[in-house]
Amino acid sequence: MAAQRGRKKGQKPGKSSKEEGLRPWLVKCAFAYRLFGMKSFQDFQGALAGVEEGEGEDGHTHYYHVLKSDTRFRKDAGVTLDELRNYDDNIVRHMHRINVHRDVPINLKYYQWLAALFTEAYLDRYFQSPGRLASLVEEAVKEYIKEAFPSVLDPYEYYERYMPGMDDLRKCAYWMATGSGKTFLIHLAYLQFQHYNKGPHRLDIDRILLITPNSDLTAQHLREMKKSGIPCTEFDATGLGGYFQRQSEEAVNVIEITRFTEDKQDGGLRRVDIESFGRKNLVFVDEAHKGSGGEKWKMFRREVAREGFTFEYSATFGQAAASGGDNDNLAEFAKTILFDYSYPYFYNDGYGKEYRILNVNKSTYETDRVLLANLLTYYEQKLVFEDLKDVATAEYNIADPLWIFVGSKVNVSGTKSDVLTVVRFLQKVLTERDWITRTTDEFLQGKSGLLHEKTKHDIFSPAYPEQRLRYLRERGLSAEEIYGDMLGRIFRCAEPAGLTLVLLKGTDGEIGLKSGDSDFFGDIYVGDATKFIKLVEGHEPQIGIERIDHPSLFRAIDAPDSTVNVLIGAKKFIEGWDCYRVSCMGLINIGKSEGTEIIQLFGRGVRLKGRNNSLKRSTNDAGDQPLDLPLLETLNIFGVDAKYIGYLREFLTIEGVDDYKTVERHIAIKVCEDHLSEGLLIPHWEKTGFERKRRFVLTGDHIVPVKVDLLAKVESEDSVYYEGLEADSRPDPVSIDPRYLDLVDWDAVYFTLLEHKSSKGWKNMVFDKTLLRETIEDPGRYTLYCADHVINPESFGDVQKLQDVIVLVLKKALQAAYSRQKNAWMMENIWIERLSESHGNFEFKEYVVKMRENETDVIEAIDALARQVDRIYADENTKFVTNVFFQNHLYQPLLAKTSKASSKIAAISPEGLNEGEEKLVQGIKNYINDHADLFDGKKIYLLRNIPKTGVGFYKYSWFYPDFIMWVVDASKQHIVFLEPHGMVFSPGPEDEKVQLAEDIKEIERKVNATYRNKGIECGISLDSFIISVSQPGTVAETSLYKTKEQRKKHHVLSLYQSNFISELFEFVLS
């Protein structure tokens, strides 16, 4: 940011940045990133976005396993590894509670897990010591501002504006894209707060409130909380059940913000005086931007939580910050937003629908032509949905498309009413067949008259890159046939009979739309429906009017039997509308001042359930999704004099959403059947057999010593390490004084660990309360590093901290004991099978290559490659993709990572080889070619080992080495597992990946003995090697491979050894 030279007196620093965006000023986010060793959300995104959802066999999430191994976390995090493990345990436990009564369990997306993780770390630190948290936040904010804005003249002015105060520390806000699942984060935060609100800094909460903007959202939240098992009720101010009597501390009272008042005379059955709530409330606020432009609603929210705690959620904090007028929303949001996953992140991760935007000036184009363009686009989607209905609904969770219109004005004079403009167009469609068919034919010929603002091409031209109406043209229907089918498919009538408006008495402002005596095809949902009916009667007398008693069409719009295809309104259904049907959106006269509302509506339009409830577009799959399915996963936005469209485009561009969409091409893999016919052998075991077949009672003999580290890292002059990697910097371990154990609530400890056992899936392990205390009483069973005051309580409040530490030690002891038993069982239950094409390593059938649609040279090159695919199978690369060709690999091609191939490639799935993996493959290939005499009578084969579906080994968690290599001769198969791996933070010989070299020889002995007892000589030997990809000077534990003797003992080689491949084969062949 440029230095603030010549700033006017009294001008607030950073004020000009409102239009540039809120994101650069998110100082509390920066604090959270630094807690986990990262500098930005993109750091987390790069590490976790592609990680599998759900939990591994050890009961931890896959996200936890990836983050704990990340070099940045291991090097720079303020959170210890044991704290991270505990946070993940808590999240998993809470999710099990949320899912227990749900028909379809929720698996957290990576960003939801991160939001929950940030909340864990934040609440943990707050309730340990708010003052200490304040110091940590202050330090992080100063560091961030200096790094992010190095050229500012006076950073202290920025500190003053953006430094969170103590009141800000009791507020956590979450900037979440619409459709990203913030509802479950509210449920998680409720459980997390209940878990951490204890000890000397416990908040004595009067009641729990969830504040919504309207009654629809209130009802929606009540439904969802009941599904999650969260006690809840709609706030009731009547009798003793209202605010006159304190309700259950755990029950969530859901109430609309509009029901608050500061006027004691105004309080009653609906309106409630805020003083009645007190100030010590736990408050959740949905659509927290609401009222940010005015003081009253903000004051209401602030007062009810002045001495309590607040969680706020919104998709549009950025727009609220930019439109806050004199209110300094930007600084307020910057100091309270703990997590940012706003729309740009959501979209760029592949979540939600694609979008297409068209906006015209009605002084240049005829409004009805634009609306017809909208209608034809919607009709095309209806056709695709009908043709793909079974797979679209059952497999991809796509709903029947819905066409919506939003106007700025409803009940104004006839020439200015936006809703009346749409009604007139629908009347025209249902009466003027000749105009519709003639104009439709012009569109099909690419002569719509709607020109691109820059290129001046007709945007409906068949040659235009976007290919609008391509599917409709390919069907070969004439304009007459389209119109006839459109009448039945959209307007529910056989012949055009004009438009009839039906006032639905008893509804909240709804008017049904139909043609003649047919079923309703649409719904107008506005504030004053009666007034609008009178407007139509006065200006369009040819339109029929009826008034009947009828249930709401809007409430049933998601029902399978809903006949509604068109929904018209004026922003009434923007907030709290839980609908996945929106596929076409018309905006009329929507200005920039309505930005927050239309961003919300845009967010609702791009919502998508996706395959397996992934929320993602099918173009992110590597499967065989139907070619035309993306048409149903696209939100088409048409604007008429909608100035906001320009602002929306600007917002999306500034926020990093590329205006060019991605396209994908597929490259099939070819399994080398000749290699498979050699009868290659592979170890195999039943992954879930231990849990089902082995039950055991835990005794003291099963408990093995564990180490628990609750200290932050320390810094030395030349490097930063986790404590424990450098013996000189390690403080002495501590032991828990037996005198304090009688103060511990052992029943609570026992039930906490039973819950932990259940969440981990350890149903086959039994333990009792006595064993838990005996474990803590014996200091030889644990090594504990933590601050002395944590285990030496000075008050009853401090005892809770001691108890939390005891639980952490016991969790780790149980994990170690269980893993030891599981590992022993698996060693006894392994067998050898012949490798075939049905093996998990061959599950994926093709690579998916993604690129931007404007990269025509890349698209043409990949298309040419797909037509002549044998080129890449035979070691012929293109300019844009690289096959790391090795003729002895079991399938072709073996693609390299995107960055190695071309910056024009957006992504390759499955992910290509990284640099270390590529060097290993090339090294093996070149060595075999250069030393053919060493391999006389032997055959070498290589296979990339796919995580989760390939061959894994279990010790404390599952480990899937990157490659499997076979050295085959006439009498024996030597199977070697190879893992290019960073060793910067390896604990040395204690590293379970290093220990596999020894463990695998035990597996070899057991396998050969088992088959020998059956009279079979299986003739296999097993080996494992780590290939360190770390620079030697950065490795903490170099004793693993300093000398050849060490390398031979530990089976750890270095990529930076000039002879590492020759030593690998020397050890293998010997």
N, C-alpha and C positions, 0 to 999 in steps of 0.2 A: 504494500500500500504506500502511496506517495506520502511524503512528509506533509504535515498539516501547516504549511507556511501561510502566513497572512490570514489565519483563521479569524473571523469576526469575533469581537468580544462577546462572551456569553454563549457562543455556539458550542453545542455538545460534541465531543470528539466522536467520530464515526457516524455522525448523523447522515452524511451523504450516502452512506452505504446501504440505506434501507432498500433502495431500488436494486442495488447490486446483489442483495440477498442476505438472509439471516445467517446462513451456514458458516461463513468465516469467523463469526463471533461466538460460536458455541463453546464457551470456555469450560462449562461443566462436562460436556462431552470430551473435551481434550483431557480433562482430569481422568475420566474413566478410561480413555484409550491408554493413557500412560500407566494406569494401574496394572494393565496387562502387557506392558512392554511395547505398545504400538503407538504410532504417531497419527494415524488417521483411520477412518472407517474402511478405506480401501485396503489397508493392511489386513484387517480381519476378513474382508470380502475375498481377497485373493487366497487366503488360507482355507476358508470354510465354505465358500459358496457351492463348491462341487461335492461336498462331503455328504455321505448317506445319512438320511434321517434315522431317528430311533436309537436304540441302545445295542451295544455289543453283548457278547456272551458274559462279560463280567458285570453287567448292569450299569455301566457308565455309557454316556452318549458317545457317539463317534466324534462329535465336535470336541469333546473333552480330550480324547486321545490325540487329535490333531493339534489342538492348541498347546497341550502340555509338552509336545515335542518340538514346537516352533522355536527356532533359535532366538527370535526377538523376545518371546516370553521368558525363555530360560535365562536370557542375558539381562533384560531391563525391567522385568515386572516388579511391581511393589507387592504383588500377591504371591504368596509362596505356593509351591506345588501341592502341599497338603491342604491349604485353604482352597485352591482350585478344585481339588478332589471333593472336598466337603461341600462346596457350592453346587457342584454337579450332582452330588448325592441328593441334596435338598431339592433341586429342580426336578430330578427324576421322581422323588417321593411325592412332591406336590402334583406332578402330572398324573401319577397313578391314582391319586385321590380324585382329580378332575375327571379322569376317564372311567372310573369304576362303574358308573351308571350310564355311560354313553354307548349307543349302538355302534357308532363308528369312532374308535379311539383317535385322539388328536396326537399327531407326531409334530413336535416343534420344528419349524423351519430354522435354518441357521441363525437368521436375524432375530427370531423370537427367542431362541436360546440365548443369544448375546444380550438382548434386552433384559432377560431374566438374570443372566450372570452379572451384568452391571448392577442390577438392583440388589442382588445378594451381597456383593462386595461393598456397596454403598451403605446398606442398612447395617451390615456387620460392623463397619467402622463408625457409623453414627451412634449406635447403641453401646459400643465399647467406650467411646469418648467423643462427644460433639466438638469439644475444643480441639482435640487432636485432628479430627476430620477437617475442621476449619483451617488448621495450619497446613495440612496436606493439600487442600484445595487451593489455598493462597499461593503456595509454592508452585503448584502446577500451572495456575493461571498466569503468574508472572513469567514463567518459563515459556508458556505457549505464546503470549503476546510478544515477547522479545523475538521468538523464532518466526512467528507468522507475519509480523509487521516490523521488520528491522529498521526501516527508514523513518519511523515516526520520531518527531522531535522530542516529545515529552511522554514517555510511556506511563508515567504516574497518573496522567489524566485518564488514560484508558483503564488503569487499575481501579481508579475511583469509580468509573462508570460501570465496569463489568465485573468487579470483584463481588462474589456472592456474600451476602451478610448471613447472620445466624438464622434469620427468618427464611432466607432462600435455601438454607441447608435442610429445612423441614418441608421442602417441596421438590418433587421429582416429576419432570414432564417428559413426555414421549411423543416425538414427531413421527407419526406412523402413517404411511400411505393408506388411503381408503382401500379396503379389500385385503390388507396385509395381516388381519387377524388380531387387532389390538384388544378385542373382547377377552380373549384368553389371557392376555397379559394383565388385564385388570384382575381376573380370578387368581392368577399366580401372585400378583402383588399383594392381594388380600392375605393369602396364605403365608407369603414371605414376611409381611409385617407382623402377623400373629406369632411367627417363629422367633423373630429378633426382638420384639418389644418386651424385653425383660432385663433384669439386672438393675444397677443403681440409676441408670438413665431411662428407665421405663417411663413411657407416657401413660398417664391415667386417663384413658379415653372415655368420654361420655357416651358417644354413640358413633356408628359408622354410617356415613352418607355417601350415596352415589348420585351426583347431580347430572341431570340430562337436560337437553334443550327443549324437549317436547314429550308428550304422552306416548307417542309411538315408540320412541327410543326407550322410555321407561318400561313399556311392556316387553320390548325385545330383550332388554337386560334381565328382567325378571325371569323370562323363559330360559335364557342361556345360563344364568347362575344356578337355577334349579337343576339343569342338566349336569352341572359341574359339582353338585352337592354343596353349594355355598348357601348358608342360611340367609334368606332375604325376604323382604316384604315391601310393598308400596307404602310410602309414608302415610300414616293416618293420624290426623290431628284431633280426632274425636275421642272423647272419654278418656279412660285410664290407659288406653293403648297408644295414646299420642305422646306429645312432648311433655305432658304433665307428669309422666312416670317414666323413669329410666327403663329402657327395654334391654333385651339381651345384648351383652357387649359384643357378641360375635355376629349378630344379625345385621345385614346391610339394608338400610332404609333408602329406597330409591325415590327420588323426588325431582320434579322439574324446576329449573332455575326461576321460571316465571311465577312460582308459588311463594317465593321469598318476598318479604316486605319489611321495611323499617318503621312502618306506621302501626303502632300498637292498636289503633282503632280499626285497622284494615284486616287484622288477623281473624281467621274464622275457619270454616271447614276446609277451604282450599288454600287461602293465603295464610302464610305463617310468619309471624314476627321472628326475625333472625335471633333476637336476644333469647328466645325460648330454647334455642339449641345449645347455648353456652359457647365456649371457645375451644374446648378440648375435644375436638372431633377428628376422627380419621375420615378424610374426604377424598373421594374419587370423582373426577370431573371429566365427563365425555364431551367431545366437541368443545374443548377448552378455549378455543379462539372466540367462542360466542360471547358477544358483549365486550370484546377487547377494545373496541373503538369508543366505549363509553365507560363511565366510572361506576355506575350504580351496581351492575351485575358483578363487576370485579370486586367491589367492596363487599357484596354479599358473600362471595366465595372466600375472600380474605378473612372476614370476621368469624365465620364459623370454624375456621381452622387456625385462628391466630395463635393458639397455644397447643395445637394438635399437629397433624401431619397431612400433607396433600400429595396425591398422585393425579397428574393431568395428562389428557390424551387428545391429540388433534392431528388431522391430516393437513391443516392449512395454517400452521403457525407462521410460515414464511409470508403468506399473503396478508395475514393479520398484522405482522410486523411492518410490512410496507404500507399499509393503509391505516395506520394507527393515529394519524393526525398529530396532535400535540402530545398524545400519550406515548411515552417511551417504551412501547411494547418490545422493541428490538432488544433493549438492554435487559428487560424483565425476562424475556424468553431465553436469552443467551445465558443468564445466570441460573436458570432452572431446568433447561432441557438436558436430561442425562443421556438420552439415546435418540439418534437421528436415523430413521429409515424412511425418509420421505420419498415421494414418487420417483425421482430420477434413479435412486438405488433400486427400487422395486422393479421398474421397467427394465433397466439394464441387466438385472439378474434374470430376466426372462419371465417374470411374473406378470399376470394380467394380460389383457388383450393388446394387439397392435392397434394403431389408430391412423385414420386418414382424415385430413382437415381440408375443407373447401369453404371459403368465405367470399362473398361477392357484395358489391355495392348495388343496391336496387336502382340507383340512378343510371347505372351502366347496363344491367341485365334485368330482364323481366323476372319478377319474383316467382311467378308460377313455373318458369322453366327450371329455376333452382329447386323448387319444391318437387318437381317431377323427377329431377336427377336424384333427389333423396328417395322418392318413392321407388324408382327403378332399382336403385342400389339395395333397398330393403327387400324388394320382390326377389332379387337374385339370391339374397341370403335365405329367404323362405324356400326357394327352390332347392338350394343346396341342403338345407336342413331336412327337407322331405326325402331327398335322395340318400342322405347319409344318416337318417334318423336313428337307426338301431345302434350303429357304432358310435355316433356322436353323443347319444344320451347315455348308453350303458357303459361305454369305455372311457369317454372323454368328459362326461358330466356337463355337456353343453345343453342349455335350455332353449326352448322355442324363441326365436328372435322377436324383439319388441321394438317398435318405432315410437320415439318420444319427441315431443316439441316443448320447448320452454320459451316463453315470451317475457318481456319486461313489463308489459301493461296488459290488463284484462278489461276492466270496466271503464274504458274511456270512450271518447267519440268513435264512431264506426271506422273512420279512416285511420285511427291511431291505435286501435286495439290489436295487439299482436295475435292474441288467441282467435279473434274474429278473422284475421288474415288466413289462418290455417283452416278455419271452418269454411271460408269461401272457397279455398282451393279444393277441399274435399267435396264440396258441392259441385265444383267444376268437373272433377274426376267422375262423379256419379251422374253427370248429365251430358257432358260434351264429348261423346265418343270420338268424333272426327278429329277434334283438336288433340286428344290424347294419343290416338293411333298415329296421326301425322307427325307429331313431335317425337314420339317414341321411335319412329322409323329414322328420324334425323339423328337421334342419339346413337342408334345402332350403326349408322353409317359414319359416325365420328364427326357429325356436324351439329353438335349441341350448341355451339356458339359461346360456350363457357371456356375462356382462354386462360392459360397459366399466366400469372402476373409477370413472370420474368421471361420465359421462353416464347410466350404467345402461341404455344401449341394448344389445339383443342384438347382439353383434358380427358375427353371421352373417345379420342382417336384410338383405333385399334393398334396403332404403332407407338402410342405413348407408353413409356416404361411401366407405369402403374397398372396398365391393362384393365381399366375399369370396365365392368360388364363383360369380361372375357367369358365367364361361365355361361352367361345368358346368350351370348353370340354362338357359343359352341353347341348350345341346345338346338339352334337352327329354327327357332320360333319366329313367326312373323309378328309384326306389331299388333295385328288383329288378334292373333292367338294369345299373345302376351296379355292384352287387355282383358280378353275373356277369362283367362286363367286367374288374372289378378283380382277380378271381381269376386270369384269364389274363394280364392286362397287368402285374401286379405280382408275383403269387405263383406264376406259371408252372404253374397247374393248371386243369383244366376244372371240377372239382367239389371242394368243401371236404373234405379228408381228414385234418384235424388237422395238428399241427406235429411234425416230426421234427428232432432235433438230431444232427448227424453230426460226431463228433470226427475232425478231419483229422490223422492221425498224420504226423509228420515236418515239420509246420509250426510256426511260432513262436506257438503259442497260438491256433489258429483252430478255430471250430466252424461247419460249414455248416448252413444252414437250408433245409428243403424241406417240401413237403406231399405225403405219400404217396410215389409213385415218380417224381415230377416232378423237373425240373432244380432245382438250387440257386437260390433267389431271394434269399438273404441270407447274411451272414457275421457271426459274433461273433468279435471280435479282442481278447483279453484276455491277462493275464499267465499265469495258471495255468488253462488250459482244462480239464484233467482234474479239478481240484478243483470247477470250476463244473458239470461234467457230474454229479458226485456230488451236488452241491447240488440239481440239478434232479431227479435220481432219488429223492432223499429227500423232496422237497416237492411235486413234480408228476409222480407216476408215470404219469399218462395221456399224457404227452408221450413220443413215441418216441425212442429213443437208438440210434445206430449208431456204429461205429468202423471207419474205412477208411483206407488209404493214398491220399492225393490231393494234388495240388499246391496251392499257396497260392491261395485265391480273392482275397485282399487284393492280392497282387502284380499280379494281372491285372485289377484292377477298372476300369482305363482302357482295356482292350483292346476293340475293336469287338464281339467275340463274348462279352463278359462277360454272364452272366445275373443278376448281383448287383444288386438294387434297394435292399436294406436293409443297412446296416452298423451294428453295435452294438458299443460298447466303453466303456472307462473311461479316456479320455485317452491311450491307448497310441499312437494314430495322429495326435496333434496336431502334433508337430514333424517337419518334413522330409517331410510328405506333399504330394506335388505332384499335386493332383487338381483338376479344374475342374467335376466333376459335382455337387457338393453343392448341393442346392436347398431341402431341408427339414431342419431340425435340431431334435431333441428333447433338452431338458436336464432331468435329474431330480436333485433334491437337490444342485444345484451351489451351493456357498457362495461368499462373497466371498473367502475365503482362496485359492480356486482361480482368482482373477481373471486372472492372467497367462496361464495355460494356455487359458482359455476365450476371452480376447481373441484369442489365436493361432488358436483353432478358428473363431471368428467371422471372423477375417481370411481363413482358408482358404475359408470358405463364401461370402464375397463376391467371391472371385477370378473374373475374367471375361477371356477372350481378346479378345472384341469383334471388330467388323468391321475387316478389314485389320490384325488384331492390335493394335488401338488401345487395348485394355484398357477401353474405354468402353462405357457403356450405349447402346443404340440410340436412346434418347430424346434423346441429344446430337447425333444426325444431323439434317441438314436434308433427308433423303431421304424415300422412300416405304416405310419399314419396315412390316411387317405390324402391324395394330392390336393383336393379342394377344401379340406378341413380348415385351413387358415382363413378362408373367407368368413367362417362362422366365429373366428377368434379375432375379429377386427371390428373396432368401433369406428363407424363412419360419422363424421361431424360435418354438418352443413350449416353455414351461417349466412343470414341475410342482414346486412347492416349491423353485424354483431362485432362492434369494435373490440370486444374482449377477445375475439379469436386471435387478433394480432398480438395481444398481450399474452395469451396462452402460448402461442408459438414462441414468443420471445422468452417467456418463462422456461419452456421446455429446452430451448437452445442454451440459455445461460446455465441451466442446471445440469447440462451434459447429456440430454437425451438427443441422440443423433436423429436428424430429420430424415436420413436415409435408413431404410429398413434392411434387415439382413435376409439373405436368401441362403439356401443350403443345397449342397450336392452330396451324393452318397458314393463311396468307393467300397465295393464289396471286398471282403477278405477271401483268400483262396487257401484252403488247408492243403498242405502237401501230403497227399495220401500215401505216397511212396515212403515217406519218413515214418508215418504212423504204422505202416505195415511191418515195420521192423520189430513190433511187439515191445515197445517201450513200457517199462514198469513205473508205477507211481505209488507212494504211500497214501493210505486213506484210513480214516476213522470216522465213527459216527459222532458228530459234534455235540449232539444233545443227549447222548446215551448216558453220560454220568448223572445228569439231573434226574433221569427217569429210572435208572437201574441201580444206583448206589446210594443208600441211606446210611448216615452215620451220626453218632452222638459225639459232640466235641468234648474232649477232655484236655487236661493240662498238657498231656504228651503231644497233642496236636499243635499247641501254641508255639510259634517260633518267634525269636526276637524281631522287632520292627523298629524302624526309625521314623520319628515324626518331627518335622521341621516347621515351626510356626514363626521363625524369624525372617525378617526381610533380608535381601541380599546386601553384601558389603562391597565397597569399591576399593580397588587398589590403584596405584598410580598408572599402571600399564594396561590393566584390563578389569573387567567386571565379571564376577563369577557368582554362582549360587554358593552360599555358604556350605562347606562340606567338600568342595572341589579343591580347596587349598587348606591344608591342615593348619598352616600358621594362622589363618584368619578365623578359625572355628572356635567359638567360645565353648566352655565346658558344658556338657549336657546336665540337665537337672532331673531330680526325682521328686515325686509327689510324696509329701510328708504323710505318713500313715495317720497322724493325729487328726487330719482334716477329713479322713474318709467317712467318719461317722456323721459328718455334716451333709454328705452327699445323699440325694434322693435316689437310692439304688433302684427303686421301682420305676421311676421315670427313666433312668438310664436303660434298664432292661427293656421297657416297652419301646423306647426309641430305637434300640438295636433290633428288636423284633420287627419293627416297621422297616428298618433298613434292610434286614434279611429278606423280607417280603419284596421290597422294591428291587432287590438284586436278583430275585428268582432263585434264592438258595433254599428251596423248599425241602431239599433232602438233607439239610444239616440241622441238628438239634443242639441247643446249649441251654444252660440254666443260669440263674442270677448269681449263684455262688461262684461259678467259674469266672465271671466278669470281675468280681471284686478280687479274687485270688490273683488274677492277671495283673491288676494295678498294684497290688500289695508286693509283688515280686519285681523290683526294679531291673532285674536281669532280663525281663521279657520286653523291655522297650528302652529306646534311647530317645530322649525328648529334648528338643531345643526350643525354648520359649523364654519370655521375660519372667523374672523371678516373681513379680507381683501377681502374675496370672495364677500361679499355683500356691500362693501364700495369701489367702484371703484375709482382709482386715475388717470385713463387714459381711452381713448375710447376703447383700447384693453381690459381693465379690465371689461368693460361693458358686453362683451360677456360672461365672467364667471358668472356675475350676472344673465344674461339672461338664461344661462344653468341651474342655480339653480332654477329660477322661473319655468322653464319647468318641472323640476323634482318634485317640490311641486305640480304643477297642474296635472301632470300625476297621482300622488298618490291620489289627491283629486277626480279626475274623476273616478279612480278605486274604491275608497270607495263608491262614490255616485252610481255608476253602480251596484256594488255588493249588496248594500243595497236595491235597487229596485228589483234586480233579486231574492234576498232572500225572499223579501216580496211576490213576485209573486208565487214563488215555494211553500211557506207556504200555499197559497190559492189554489194550484192546485196539491195536493197530494191525492192519493187514495190507497186503500188496495187491494192486489190481493193474490190469493192462490199460494203458492210456488209449482213449478213443475220442471220436469227434463229439461225443455227448458229454465230455468232461466240462466242468465249469469254466476252464480257461478258453473254451471255444464258444461260450454262450453268445458273445456279440458277433454279429454276422457282417457288419460293415462299419466303416468310419463315416461320420457325418462332418463335412467341412462347411463352415459358415463364413460368409463374406458379405459386405455391404452391397446393396443392389446397384450402386453407381460404379463399382469396380468391375466394369464390363470385361476388361482384359483378363482378370482372374476367372470370372465366370466362364468365359470362352475357353480358357486353358483347361479348366477342370472338366468342362463338358467334353472337350476333345479327348481328354484322358479317360473319361468314363466310356467313350465310344471305342477306345483302343486300350482297354484296361491291361492287356498283356504287357504293355510297355512298362508300367510301374512294377508289375510282377517280375520283370526281367531286368531290374536295376536301371531303368531309364526314368530319371526324375523330370519334373517340370520346373518351371521357374518359381512356382509358388508352393509346392509340397515336396517333401524330401522323404524318400524311403531309405531307411538305414538297412540297406540290403545285405543279407547274409543267407546264402543259399541253403544253409543247414538249419535255419529257423523253421519251425513247424507250420507257419503260415506266412503269407505275403499279402500286403506290404506291412512293414513295421515303421509307421510314420514317426517323424520327429516332432517335437513341440512346435507350436505356432511361431514363437519368437525366432526359432532356428530356421523356419521355412520362409516366412514372408510377413512383413508388417501389415500386408493387405488382407491376410487371413484373420478373421475375427476369432475363430475357435475351431478346434478339432476335438471330436469326441468318439471314442475314449481318448483321453489326453495322450499326446505323443510322448516319446522318450525325452527325458531331460538330458542335459549335457553330460552328466556323469554316466547315465545309462547308455547313451550313444557311444561314449568313449570305450566303455566296457565291451559292447558288441563289436565295434570296429577293431578293438584290440584282439579279441578272440579270433575274429575272422582273419586278420592279417597274420597272426601267429601261426594259425593252422596252415595258411597258404605258404608261409615262409619256412615251415619246418615239417614238410610232408613226411619225411623219413621217421619222425617220432611217432607218427600216427599210422604206421604201416600195420594193417590188420585191425585197425580200430576205426570206429565211426563216431563222429561228434554231432550231437543235436542240441538245439537251444530252444527254449520256449519262455516267452514273457508270462510271468505268474500274476494273474489278476487278483487283487485284494477281494476278500469275502467269498469269491466263487472258486478260487484256485486252491493251492495246497498251503495250509497254515499250520503253525505249531503253537501249542499252548503251554505257557509256564505260569505267568501272572496275568497275561492277556494274550490275545491272538497276534501272531506275527506271520506275515506273508512275505517271504523274500521275493525280490523283484524278478529273478530269473531262475529257471531250472535248466541244468546242463547234464546231458547224458554222455558218458564215455563208454561205448559198447564194443566188446570184443566177442569172440566165439563162445566164451564160457561165463561172462560176467557183465553186469551193468553197474557202472559207478555213477550214482545220481548225486549231483552237486548243486546245492542251493546257493545262489549268489545275491548279495544285497549291497549295491552302491549306497552309502549311508554317511550322513554328516556325523562327525565324532566330536564336535566342539564341546558338548556337554555330557559326553558319555561318562558314566561312573566307573569306567574301566572294566575289570574282570566281573563286577557285579551286574553289568549290562546284560539283560536277558538275551539280547540279540547276539552278543559275543558268546554267551554261555551255550547257545545252540550248537556251536562246534563240538562241545563236549557232550551235551545231551543227545545229539543226533547219533553219536556212536553207541550210546546205550540203547537207543531205538533200534539201531542196526543189529546189535547183539540179540535183542529180544525177538525181533522179526525172524532172523535166521534160525534162532533156537526153536521158535514156535513151528516153523515149517519143517525143520529137521526132525522134530518129534513126530511129524506126520509122514516122515519118509520122503520129504521134498527138499531138494537143494535149490533154493530160489536164486542163489548166485547174485546177490546185490550187496553193494557197499554204499554208505551214505556219508556225505560231507557237507559242511556249511562254511562259507567265507564271507566276511565283511570287507568291502572295498571302500576305504575311507575317501570321501570326496572333499574333505576339509584341508585347507592349507596347514601344513605341519606346525607352523608357528602359532596357530589359533587353537590347537587342541590341548585340552586340559590334561588328558591322560595319554601321553605318547609312549608310555612304557609297553603298550600293547604291540608296538611294531617298530621300535627303534632298531632292534637287531634282527637278523634272520632267524635266530633261535626263538625270539619272542613271537615273530610272525608265524613261525611254524607251530608254536605252542597254542597261540590264541586264534589262529586263522584270521588275522586282520592284516590286510595289505593296504597300501596307499596308492591312490590314483596318480600321485606325484612321484612315485618311484618309476624310474625309466624302465625297470625290468619287472614290473608287478605282474604282467601277464605270464612271463616265463617262470616266475616263482609260483604262480598259481598252478600252472600245469606241472611243474616239478613236484609240488606237494601232492597234486591229484594223481599223477601217473606213478608216483612212488608208493 
